[in-house]
Amino acid sequence: MTVERFRPDLALIASLIPAGSRVLDLGCGNGDLMALLQGKGCTGTGVDVDPERVLACLRRGVDVIELDLDTQLGEFADDSYDFVVLSRTLQTVHKPRAVLTEMGRIALHSVVSMPNFAHWRNRFRLLRGRMPMSKDLPYRWYDTPNLHHTSLPDLEPLFAMLGMVVERRIPLDADGHPHRLGNFAANLAASSSLYLLHTER
């Protein structure tokens, strides 16, 4: 019997979502998170624009819809889910502010994770005159799907501007585990960060 291995950050996201919740996973990839959540009695839908990833979800029994996050989130009704998840995807959309606004409309609670461009390794590479590359930013500048890069102090005011309150910030190391330094010097030490948010209504 094959035991499935999941990214550590996805297991962490699953632990933040109560059993039985209705979950919308935006940029769901091959459906790993939804598969994890089904194991704790959650229901929901994955969304991805890549037909191959959509097919991978369907093959493993994950409900999925092929939609463009920038233009088609209006398909979902207000408060139709308990949680919306956007894991390592915000930096790839064209309109991050609009996508976050839609998330706050669709569900009261959101989980967002994003690479930290201000991580010390990225800063060091820039000082050497090279574009950053890391486990969280693995692409060369000409191949990257990432359209937006941010630091934690730049990202968090956007949440506040949109009425999204940070309940928890969990800085992550390069492997997707909670960073051993916690929130101490997170903008320097964390390779990425995970946020549990709720929207003020």
N, CA, C and O of each residue as an XYZ file, in Angstrom:
804
protein
N       0.838     -1.197      0.000
C       0.000      0.000      0.000
C       0.876      1.251      0.000
O       1.773      1.383      0.833
N       0.620      2.161     -0.923
C       1.402      3.390     -1.035
C       0.852      4.459     -0.100
O      -0.347      4.738     -0.101
N       1.728      5.050      0.692
C       1.336      6.135      1.583
C       1.602      7.453      0.876
O       2.726      7.719      0.452
N       0.566      8.281      0.748
C       0.724      9.572      0.081
C       1.543     10.521      0.950
O       1.379     10.578      2.168
N       2.430     11.265      0.289
C       3.213     12.288      0.973
C       2.714     13.650      0.517
O       2.542     13.898     -0.676
N       2.488     14.518      1.479
C       1.973     15.848      1.172
C       2.998     16.894      1.591
O       3.775     16.677      2.521
N       2.994     18.033      0.895
C       3.846     19.135      1.306
C       3.549     19.497      2.756
O       2.383     19.554      3.147
N       4.592     19.745      3.567
C       4.361     20.085      4.975
C       3.447     21.288      5.173
O       2.661     21.317      6.120
N       3.544     22.289      4.282
C       2.697     23.474      4.442
C       1.231     23.149      4.177
O       0.348     23.783      4.755
N       0.957     22.170      3.310
C      -0.434     21.775      3.068
C      -1.007     21.055      4.289
O      -2.170     21.253      4.641
N      -0.194     20.225      4.929
C      -0.640     19.572      6.159
C      -0.922     20.602      7.242
O      -1.858     20.449      8.027
N      -0.106     21.658      7.278
C      -0.315     22.732      8.250
C      -1.616     23.477      7.954
O      -2.382     23.773      8.870
N      -1.868     23.781      6.686
C      -3.122     24.437      6.309
C      -4.308     23.570      6.718
O      -5.280     24.069      7.287
N      -4.229     22.286      6.432
C      -5.328     21.376      6.785
C      -5.582     21.381      8.286
O      -6.724     21.250      8.726
N      -4.514     21.531      9.077
C      -4.681     21.532     10.539
C      -5.382     22.798     11.038
O      -5.950     22.799     12.130
N      -5.347     23.876     10.246
C      -5.973     25.144     10.643
C      -7.469     25.184     10.342
O      -8.183     26.052     10.844
N      -7.938     24.255      9.530
C      -9.330     24.272      9.073
C     -10.132     23.239      9.859
O      -9.794     22.056      9.835
N     -11.186     23.660     10.553
C     -11.966     22.728     11.377
C     -12.611     21.620     10.552
O     -12.959     21.815      9.388
N     -12.763     20.466     11.171
C     -13.433     19.340     10.525
C     -14.840     19.743     10.102
O     -15.534     20.468     10.814
N     -15.244     19.265      8.944
C     -16.588     19.526      8.461
C     -16.774     20.851      7.736
O     -17.888     21.177      7.324
N     -15.697     21.623      7.572
C     -15.810     22.927      6.910
C     -16.033     22.772      5.409
O     -15.655     21.771      4.800
N     -16.663     23.805      4.833
C     -16.794     23.903      3.375
C     -15.614     24.750      2.887
O     -15.434     25.888      3.322
N     -14.811     24.179      1.977
C     -13.541     24.803      1.602
C     -13.454     24.989      0.092
O     -13.783     24.089     -0.681
N     -13.004     26.180     -0.313
C     -12.696     26.475     -1.713
C     -11.188     26.646     -1.815
O     -10.620     27.542     -1.190
N     -10.533     25.787     -2.605
C      -9.074     25.830     -2.744
C      -8.722     26.420     -4.106
O      -8.878     25.766     -5.137
N      -8.247     27.662     -4.097
C      -7.924     28.372     -5.332
C      -6.489     28.066     -5.743
O      -5.567     28.184     -4.936
N      -6.303     27.673     -6.998
C      -4.986     27.251     -7.444
C      -4.646     25.916     -6.810
O      -3.573     25.748     -6.229
N      -5.567     24.963     -6.925
C      -5.506     23.719     -6.133
C      -4.480     22.715     -6.631
O      -4.229     21.714     -5.960
N      -3.875     22.957     -7.800
C      -2.884     22.006     -8.298
C      -3.490     20.638     -8.540
O      -4.538     20.517     -9.175
N      -2.826     19.600     -8.028
C      -3.314     18.237     -8.255
C      -4.319     17.767     -7.199
O      -4.698     16.597     -7.173
N      -4.749     18.696     -6.325
C      -5.794     18.356     -5.364
C      -5.322     17.801     -4.041
O      -6.123     17.254     -3.283
N      -4.028     17.928     -3.741
C      -3.497     17.378     -2.484
C      -4.224     17.912     -1.251
O      -4.606     17.142     -0.370
N      -4.414     19.231     -1.191
C      -5.037     19.810      0.005
C      -6.468     19.311      0.164
O      -6.874     18.935      1.263
N      -7.235     19.303     -0.922
C      -8.615     18.839     -0.822
C      -8.669     17.372     -0.422
O      -9.574     16.964      0.306
N      -7.716     16.576     -0.887
C      -7.662     15.168     -0.482
C      -7.401     15.051      1.019
O      -8.008     14.222      1.698
N      -6.500     15.881      1.528
C      -6.232     15.901      2.972
C      -7.484     16.296      3.751
O      -7.814     15.676      4.762
N      -8.167     17.315      3.284
C      -9.338     17.831      3.994
C     -10.512     16.857      3.943
O     -11.294     16.775      4.891
N     -10.636     16.130      2.854
C     -11.694     15.118      2.784
C     -11.522     14.089      3.885
O     -12.495     13.532      4.394
N     -10.260     13.844      4.249
C      -9.968     12.888      5.315
C     -10.435     13.348      6.681
O     -10.525     12.536      7.602
N     -10.739     14.642      6.840
C     -11.267     15.129      8.117
C     -12.701     15.630      7.970
O     -13.170     16.453      8.757
N     -13.386     15.122      6.954
C     -14.814     15.387      6.813
C     -15.180     16.711      6.189
O     -16.340     17.119      6.235
N     -14.206     17.393      5.604
C     -14.510     18.648      4.925
C     -15.045     18.372      3.518
O     -14.735     17.351      2.904
N     -15.845     19.296      3.036
C     -16.324     19.234      1.662
C     -15.846     20.483      0.947
O     -15.446     21.458      1.582
N     -15.888     20.449     -0.376
C     -15.488     21.659     -1.073
C     -15.072     21.419     -2.494
O     -15.350     20.374     -3.083
N     -14.393     22.419     -3.038
C     -14.092     22.463     -4.460
C     -12.691     23.016     -4.674
O     -12.272     23.963     -4.009
N     -11.984     22.415     -5.601
C     -10.723     22.971     -6.050
C     -10.949     23.800     -7.300
O     -11.886     23.548     -8.057
N     -10.098     24.782     -7.516
C     -10.166     25.622     -8.714
C      -8.761     25.713     -9.298
O      -7.800     26.015     -8.591
N      -8.656     25.449    -10.596
C      -7.366     25.626    -11.264
C      -7.620     25.944    -12.724
O      -8.647     25.556    -13.281
N      -6.686     26.651    -13.346
C      -6.840     27.033    -14.745
C      -6.128     26.054    -15.673
O      -6.332     26.089    -16.886
N      -5.291     25.178    -15.107
C      -4.505     24.240    -15.899
C      -5.300     22.958    -16.133
O      -5.615     22.258    -15.171
N      -5.635     22.628    -17.389
C      -6.446     21.444    -17.663
C      -5.831     20.141    -17.156
O      -6.559     19.243    -16.732
N      -4.502     20.024    -17.195
C      -3.856     18.797    -16.715
C      -4.029     18.640    -15.211
O      -4.239     17.528    -14.727
N      -3.944     19.740    -14.465
C      -4.150     19.673    -13.020
C      -5.604     19.374    -12.695
O      -5.896     18.629    -11.760
N      -6.510     19.952    -13.463
C      -7.937     19.668    -13.277
C      -8.190     18.175    -13.471
O      -8.914     17.557    -12.689
N      -7.598     17.603    -14.505
C      -7.758     16.178    -14.768
C      -7.170     15.336    -13.634
O      -7.747     14.317    -13.255
N      -6.020     15.761    -13.090
C      -5.405     15.036    -11.976
C      -6.333     15.024    -10.762
O      -6.438     14.013    -10.068
N      -7.004     16.149    -10.506
C      -7.964     16.217     -9.400
C      -9.120     15.250     -9.623
O      -9.502     14.508     -8.718
N      -9.669     15.264    -10.821
C     -10.811     14.406    -11.125
C     -10.448     12.937    -10.966
O     -11.267     12.141    -10.504
N      -9.230     12.572    -11.342
C      -8.794     11.175    -11.251
C      -8.705     10.699     -9.806
O      -8.850      9.507     -9.535
N      -8.469     11.623     -8.880
C      -8.381     11.213     -7.470
C      -9.661     11.504     -6.699
O      -9.695     11.393     -5.474
N     -10.715     11.877     -7.422
C     -12.015     12.059     -6.782
C     -12.214     13.394     -6.100
O     -13.069     13.519     -5.224
N     -11.432     14.405     -6.489
C     -11.569     15.748     -5.923
C     -12.451     16.584     -6.840
O     -12.184     16.683     -8.037
N     -13.504     17.188     -6.285
C     -14.352     18.088     -7.067
C     -13.535     19.305     -7.476
O     -12.882     19.929     -6.640
N     -13.571     19.638     -8.747
C     -12.724     20.716     -9.257
C     -13.434     21.444    -10.391
O     -14.219     20.856    -11.135
N     -13.140     22.740    -10.508
C     -13.674     23.576    -11.571
C     -12.500     24.274    -12.253
O     -11.578     24.745    -11.587
N     -12.539     24.338    -13.580
C     -11.504     25.055    -14.329
C     -11.943     26.498    -14.519
O     -12.843     26.782    -15.309
N     -11.297     27.418    -13.786
C     -11.639     28.836    -13.840
C     -10.376     29.681    -13.767
O      -9.339     29.232    -13.278
N     -10.476     30.908    -14.259
C      -9.409     31.898    -14.153
C      -9.638     32.708    -12.877
O     -10.676     33.351    -12.724
N      -8.676     32.675    -11.970
C      -8.837     33.366    -10.687
C      -8.966     34.874    -10.854
O      -9.621     35.526    -10.040
N      -8.366     35.434    -11.875
C      -8.396     36.884    -12.062
C      -9.756     37.393    -12.532
O     -10.117     38.537    -12.258
N     -10.510     36.552    -13.237
C     -11.709     37.066    -13.895
C     -12.997     36.321    -13.584
O     -14.074     36.825    -13.899
N     -12.928     35.135    -12.974
C     -14.123     34.305    -12.895
C     -14.559     33.924    -11.477
O     -15.413     33.052    -11.320
N     -14.000     34.548    -10.453
C     -14.418     34.211     -9.092
C     -15.827     34.707     -8.775
O     -16.419     34.302     -7.774
N     -16.363     35.578     -9.622
C     -17.746     36.007     -9.462
C     -18.741     34.876     -9.636
O     -19.923     35.045     -9.335
N     -18.287     33.718    -10.118
C     -19.143     32.538    -10.252
C     -19.592     32.015     -8.888
O     -20.579     31.285     -8.800
N     -18.874     32.383     -7.822
C     -19.189     31.870     -6.492
C     -20.019     32.891     -5.719
O     -19.730     34.087     -5.743
N     -21.054     32.405     -5.032
C     -21.959     33.274     -4.279
C     -21.306     33.766     -2.991
O     -20.350     33.165     -2.502
N     -21.827     34.856     -2.451
C     -21.374     35.379     -1.166
C     -21.523     34.309     -0.087
O     -22.539     33.617     -0.021
N     -20.501     34.183      0.753
C     -20.533     33.270      1.907
C     -20.950     31.850      1.530
O     -21.654     31.184      2.289
N     -20.519     31.391      0.365
C     -20.861     30.038     -0.065
C     -19.901     28.989      0.487
O     -20.137     27.790      0.339
N     -18.816     29.438      1.127
C     -17.853     28.526      1.759
C     -17.490     29.076      3.133
O     -17.707     30.252      3.428
N     -16.932     28.198      3.966
C     -16.441     28.621      5.282
C     -15.010     29.153      5.194
O     -14.647     30.103      5.888
N     -14.203     28.530      4.333
C     -12.796     28.909      4.153
C     -12.470     28.969      2.665
O     -12.928     28.141      1.878
N     -11.666     29.969      2.295
C     -11.039     29.998      0.970
C      -9.535     29.915      1.180
O      -8.978     30.634      2.011
N      -8.875     29.035      0.427
C      -7.429     28.846      0.547
C      -6.756     29.308     -0.742
O      -7.213     29.002     -1.843
N      -5.664     30.049     -0.585
C      -4.840     30.480     -1.710
C      -3.389     30.207     -1.325
O      -2.733     31.050     -0.714
N      -2.898     29.035     -1.681
C      -1.584     28.586     -1.235
C      -0.545     28.747     -2.339
O      -0.644     28.120     -3.394
N       0.454     29.597     -2.085
C       1.554     29.822     -3.034
C       1.042     30.173     -4.431
O       1.596     29.730     -5.437
N      -0.018     30.972     -4.477
C      -0.653     31.302     -5.748
C      -0.840     32.807     -5.931
O      -0.905     33.277     -7.067
N      -0.929     33.576     -4.843
C      -1.216     35.006     -4.947
C      -0.213     35.717     -5.842
O      -0.572     36.644     -6.568
N       1.040     35.287     -5.792
C       2.080     35.958     -6.577
C       1.966     35.679     -8.075
O       2.649     36.321     -8.873
N       1.110     34.727     -8.468
C       0.991     34.367     -9.881
C      -0.211     35.012    -10.571
O      -0.308     34.978    -11.798
N      -1.124     35.597     -9.799
C      -2.313     36.187    -10.425
C      -2.002     37.615    -10.879
O      -1.066     38.247    -10.388
N      -2.804     38.106    -11.823
C      -2.575     39.456    -12.347
C      -3.108     40.536    -11.403
O      -2.560     41.637    -11.343
N      -4.165     40.221    -10.675
C      -4.823     41.221     -9.835
C      -4.951     40.719     -8.392
O      -6.039     40.322     -7.974
N      -3.856     40.732     -7.632
C      -3.899     40.200     -6.272
C      -4.956     40.853     -5.390
O      -5.654     40.165     -4.645
N      -5.078     42.172     -5.470
C      -6.052     42.864     -4.618
C      -7.473     42.413     -4.941
O      -8.273     42.189     -4.033
N      -7.790     42.279     -6.225
C      -9.134     41.851     -6.626
C      -9.402     40.413     -6.190
O     -10.510     40.098     -5.756
N      -8.405     39.541     -6.298
C      -8.579     38.142     -5.893
C      -8.817     38.043     -4.385
O      -9.688     37.293     -3.945
N      -8.054     38.789     -3.597
C      -8.253     38.787     -2.149
C      -9.629     39.337     -1.777
O     -10.279     38.824     -0.866
N     -10.068     40.369     -2.475
C     -11.393     40.932     -2.217
C     -12.481     39.895     -2.465
O     -13.419     39.769     -1.677
N     -12.353     39.159     -3.554
C     -13.314     38.105     -3.857
C     -13.287     37.000     -2.800
O     -14.330     36.459     -2.434
N     -12.101     36.672     -2.317
C     -11.993     35.663     -1.265
C     -12.769     36.085     -0.020
O     -13.472     35.277      0.587
N     -12.635     37.357      0.353
C     -13.340     37.864      1.518
C     -14.842     37.886      1.350
O     -15.580     37.844      2.335
N     -15.300     37.951      0.122
C     -16.732     37.900     -0.163
C     -17.270     36.471     -0.117
O     -18.381     36.229      0.354
N     -16.476     35.540     -0.608
C     -16.910     34.146     -0.745
C     -16.944     33.426      0.599
O     -17.786     32.555      0.818
N     -16.030     33.788      1.499
C     -15.958     33.119      2.808
C     -15.499     34.107      3.863
O     -14.786     35.067      3.568
N     -15.914     33.863      5.092
C     -15.487     34.709      6.205
C     -14.009     34.505      6.521
O     -13.310     35.447      6.894
N     -13.538     33.266      6.367
C     -12.157     32.911      6.722
C     -11.340     32.600      5.472
O     -11.841     32.011      4.513
N     -10.086     33.002      5.501
C      -9.171     32.727      4.396
C      -7.843     32.229      4.939
O      -7.435     32.574      6.048
N      -7.177     31.409      4.133
C      -5.796     31.005      4.417
C      -4.974     31.358      3.180
O      -5.281     30.918      2.072
N      -3.933     32.152      3.382
C      -3.095     32.626      2.273
C      -1.636     32.349      2.613
O      -1.186     32.634      3.723
N      -0.903     31.798      1.661
C       0.553     31.682      1.840
C       1.243     32.255      0.607
O       0.716     32.212     -0.505
N       2.437     32.791      0.842
C       3.154     33.460     -0.248
C       4.649     33.475      0.056
O       5.048     33.643      1.208
N       5.483     33.298     -0.983
C       6.934     33.406     -0.763
C       7.322     34.796     -0.267
O       6.681     35.793     -0.598
N       8.372     34.837      0.524
C       8.891     36.090      1.069
C      10.121     36.517      0.264
O      11.201     35.945      0.408
N       9.938     37.516     -0.571
C      11.027     37.968     -1.439
C      12.175     38.578     -0.634
O      13.301     38.670     -1.124
N      11.887     38.997      0.607
C      12.909     39.650      1.434
C      13.697     38.667      2.294
O      14.467     39.094      3.154
N      13.524     37.361      2.086
C      14.307     36.359      2.808
C      15.800     36.621      2.611
O      16.218     37.107      1.560
N      16.592     36.298      3.622
C      18.000     36.695      3.582
C      18.747     36.096      2.395
O      19.647     36.737      1.853
N      18.395     34.889      1.983
C      19.084     34.289      0.833
C      18.784     35.079     -0.453
O      19.657     35.258     -1.303
N      17.543     35.543     -0.574
C      17.191     36.347     -1.743
C      17.937     37.679     -1.737
O      18.406     38.142     -2.777
N      18.044     38.286     -0.560
C      18.776     39.552     -0.440
C      20.244     39.357     -0.818
O      20.834     40.186     -1.511
N      20.823     38.247     -0.353
C      22.234     37.980     -0.635
C      22.464     37.799     -2.133
O      23.448     38.286     -2.690
N      21.529     37.082     -2.777
C      21.673     36.875     -4.223
C      21.548     38.202     -4.984
O      22.261     38.423     -5.963
N      20.650     39.078     -4.542
C      20.516     40.390     -5.171
C      21.788     41.216     -4.993
O      22.216     41.922     -5.906
N      22.390     41.119     -3.799
C      23.632     41.845     -3.560
C      24.742     41.379     -4.498
O      25.646     42.145     -4.833
N      24.664     40.115     -4.918
C      25.645     39.581     -5.868
C      25.276     39.919     -7.307
O      25.958     39.514     -8.249
N      24.174     40.679     -7.463
C      23.776     41.098     -8.795
C      22.957     40.085     -9.560
O      22.811     40.200    -10.776
N      22.411     39.077     -8.856
C      21.636     38.027     -9.508
C      20.204     38.029     -9.000
O      19.949     38.393     -7.852
N      19.260     37.620     -9.858
C      17.875     37.485     -9.436
C      17.748     36.309     -8.474
O      18.384     35.275     -8.674
N      16.921     36.460     -7.421
C      16.789     35.399     -6.424
C      16.233     34.108     -6.998
O      15.342     34.118     -7.848
N      16.781     32.986     -6.513
C      16.238     31.647     -6.763
C      16.344     30.874     -5.463
O      17.345     30.964     -4.753
N      15.294     30.107     -5.155
C      15.262     29.332     -3.920
C      14.211     28.248     -4.072
O      13.609     28.108     -5.137
N      13.984     27.474     -3.005
C      12.921     26.465     -3.060
C      11.561     27.110     -3.270
O      10.703     26.542     -3.947
N      11.355     28.297     -2.693
C      10.079     28.997     -2.863
C      10.038     29.834     -4.135
O       8.960     30.198     -4.605
N      11.199     30.141     -4.691
C      11.287     30.890     -5.955
C      12.216     30.101     -6.887
O      13.336     30.532     -7.159
N      11.747     28.944     -7.375
C      12.651     28.023     -8.061
C      12.891     28.303     -9.543
O      13.647     27.581    -10.192
N      12.259     29.339    -10.082
C      12.320     29.560    -11.526
C      13.345     30.633    -11.888
O      13.603     31.558    -11.117
N      13.916     30.485    -13.069
C      14.753     31.555    -13.601
C      13.848     32.707    -14.048
O      12.667     32.498    -14.323
N      14.393     33.903    -14.119
C      13.576     35.098    -14.357
C      12.744     34.992    -15.634
O      11.658     35.566    -15.714
N      13.246     34.260    -16.634
C      12.532     34.197    -17.912
C      11.503     33.070    -17.967
O      10.737     32.982    -18.927
N      11.476     32.206    -16.947
C      10.526     31.094    -16.915
C       9.495     31.210    -15.792
O       8.584     30.387    -15.701
N       9.631     32.201    -14.960
C       8.817     32.241    -13.743
C       7.347     32.557    -14.028
O       7.039     33.414    -14.856
N       6.432     31.848    -13.325
C       5.021     32.224    -13.394
C       4.687     33.353    -12.427
O       3.579     33.889    -12.445
N       5.660     33.713    -11.578
C       5.422     34.730    -10.562
C       5.429     36.128    -11.177
O       6.394     36.539    -11.821
N       4.335     36.840    -10.964
C       4.206     38.193    -11.497
C       4.487     39.257    -10.447
O       4.850     40.384    -10.784
N       4.321     38.903     -9.171
C       4.447     39.864     -8.077
C       5.318     39.270     -6.975
O       5.158     38.113     -6.586
N       6.228     40.078     -6.493
C       7.065     39.675     -5.366
C       6.834     40.661     -4.226
O       6.632     41.851     -4.465
N       6.864     40.169     -2.991
C       6.619     41.057     -1.862
C       7.374     40.584     -0.635
O       7.799     39.432     -0.543
N       7.528     41.491      0.291
C       8.028     41.167      1.623
C       6.823     41.075      2.560
O       5.710     41.447      2.188
N       7.049     40.579      3.767
C       5.937     40.488      4.721
C       5.421     41.876      5.114
O       4.206     42.058      5.189
N       6.289     42.861      5.368
C       5.772     44.191      5.718
C       5.015     44.869      4.578
O       4.229     45.784      4.823
N       5.239     44.436      3.338
C       4.482     44.983      2.214
C       3.163     44.250      2.007
O       2.180     44.850      1.571
N       3.135     42.963      2.314
C       1.929     42.157      2.106
C       0.856     42.455      3.151
O      -0.320     42.580      2.810
N       1.242     42.566      4.389
C       0.261     42.660      5.471
C      -0.591     43.938      5.428
O      -1.768     43.866      5.779
N      -0.068     45.095      5.021
C      -0.946     46.263      4.881
C      -2.029     46.073      3.820
O      -3.101     46.671      3.916
N      -1.759     45.243      2.807
C      -2.789     44.971      1.811
C      -3.961     44.227      2.453
O      -5.120     44.534      2.175
N      -3.660     43.258      3.306
C      -4.740     42.574      4.026
C      -5.578     43.590      4.808
O      -6.808     43.577      4.752
N      -4.889     44.466      5.532
C      -5.594     45.455      6.364
C      -6.445     46.391      5.500
O      -7.566     46.730      5.879
N      -5.929     46.805      4.358
C      -6.659     47.690      3.455
C      -7.973     47.057      2.994
O      -8.960     47.753      2.756
N      -7.969     45.721      2.871
C      -9.139     45.002      2.374
C     -10.039     44.496      3.498
O     -10.991     43.757      3.248
N      -9.738     44.892      4.738
C     -10.551     44.465      5.872
C     -10.339     43.021      6.254
O     -11.218     42.399      6.851
N      -9.170     42.473      5.913
C      -8.838     41.094      6.261
C      -7.919     41.124      7.485
O      -6.796     41.624      7.422
N      -8.411     40.587      8.584
C      -7.688     40.638      9.862
C      -6.809     39.394     10.003
O      -7.276     38.269      9.823
N      -5.537     39.609     10.325
C      -4.612     38.496     10.514
C      -4.848     37.872     11.893
O      -4.567     38.496     12.915
N      -5.362     36.650     11.916
C      -5.521     35.908     13.176
C      -4.222     35.216     13.566
O      -3.854     35.181     14.741
N      -3.531     34.666     12.570
C      -2.242     34.013     12.820
C      -1.331     34.241     11.628
O      -1.758     34.177     10.475
N      -0.066     34.507     11.928
C       0.970     34.514     10.902
C       1.958     33.427     11.280
O       2.496     33.429     12.387
N       2.200     32.498     10.365
C       3.110     31.387     10.631
C       4.248     31.449      9.620
O       4.079     31.000      8.486
N       5.405     31.993      9.999
C       6.553     32.003      9.093
C       7.022     30.567      8.843
O       7.025     29.739      9.754
N       7.414     30.286      7.612
C       7.813     28.937      7.219
C       9.268     28.909      6.766
O       9.792     29.896      6.248
N       9.910     27.761      6.970
C      11.264     27.594      6.446
C      11.184     27.133      4.993
O      10.093     27.021      4.433
N      12.333     26.868      4.385
C      12.368     26.543      2.959
C      11.666     25.233      2.633
O      11.286     25.010      1.483
N      11.486     24.361      3.623
C      10.812     23.080      3.400
C       9.318     23.135      3.694
O       8.617     22.134      3.545
N       8.825     24.308      4.115
C       7.408     24.452      4.385
C       6.983     24.125      5.797
O       5.788     24.014      6.075
N       7.945     23.968      6.699
C       7.647     23.740      8.123
C       7.628     25.084      8.855
O       8.282     26.029      8.414
N       6.890     25.185      9.966
C       6.969     26.411     10.762
C       8.421     26.713     11.126
O       9.150     25.830     11.580
N       8.832     27.950     10.928
C      10.220     28.320     11.175
C      10.527     28.241     12.666
O       9.711     28.637     13.498
N      11.701     27.732     12.992
C      12.069     27.537     14.408
C      12.183     28.868     15.154
O      12.095     28.889     16.381
N      12.378     29.979     14.436
C      12.443     31.286     15.088
C      11.072     31.923     15.276
O      10.952     32.995     15.870
N      10.041     31.256     14.765
C       8.695     31.807     14.887
C       8.613     33.154     14.194
O       9.086     33.309     13.068
N       8.011     34.134     14.866
C       7.840     35.457     14.269
C       9.023     36.386     14.527
O       8.988     37.552     14.134
N      10.067     35.883     15.183
C      11.256     36.702     15.417
C      11.991     36.917     14.090
O      12.393     35.954     13.439
N      12.162     38.164     13.698
C      12.862     38.528     12.461
C      12.307     37.773     11.259
O      13.059     37.334     10.390
N      10.983     37.627     11.219
C      10.359     36.791     10.193
C      10.634     37.296      8.781
O      10.793     36.487      7.866
N      10.695     38.604      8.581
C      10.897     39.131      7.236
C      12.288     38.818      6.701
O      12.512     38.836      5.490
N      13.215     38.533      7.598
C      14.565     38.165      7.202
C      14.732     36.648      7.142
O      15.398     36.126      6.249
N      14.124     35.945      8.099
C      14.382     34.512      8.265
C      13.429     33.609      7.498
O      13.827     32.525      7.071
N      12.185     34.026      7.312
C      11.172     33.143      6.727
C      11.295     33.078      5.210
O      11.405     34.106      4.542
N      11.275     31.869      4.677
C      11.284     31.684      3.235
C       9.924     32.012      2.630
O       9.830     32.485      1.497
N       8.879     31.755      3.402
C       7.511     32.113      3.015
C       6.710     32.283      4.299
O       7.216     32.030      5.392
N       5.471     32.708      4.164
C       4.648     32.886      5.359
C       3.217     32.468      5.057
O       2.720     32.623      3.942
N       2.574     31.935      6.084
C       1.204     31.444      5.989
C       0.329     32.294      6.906
O       0.690     32.556      8.054
N      -0.823     32.721      6.391
C      -1.709     33.603      7.158
C      -3.100     32.976      7.294
O      -3.680     32.484      6.327
N      -3.603     33.010      8.504
C      -5.018     32.696      8.766
C      -5.710     34.032      8.967
O      -5.340     34.805      9.851
N      -6.724     34.304      8.138
C      -7.371     35.616      8.110
C      -8.880     35.478      8.291
O      -9.459     34.442      7.964
N      -9.512     36.529      8.817
C     -10.952     36.617      8.715
C     -11.304     38.019      8.219
O     -10.592     38.986      8.490
N     -12.398     38.106      7.499
C     -12.807     39.362      6.886
C     -13.806     40.091      7.759
O     -14.801     39.509      8.194
N     -13.545     41.359      8.018
C     -14.485     42.160      8.795
C     -15.742     42.404      7.975
O     -15.672     42.798      6.811
N     -16.884     42.168      8.593
C     -18.169     42.348      7.875
C     -18.998     43.410      8.570
O     -20.107     43.713      8.131
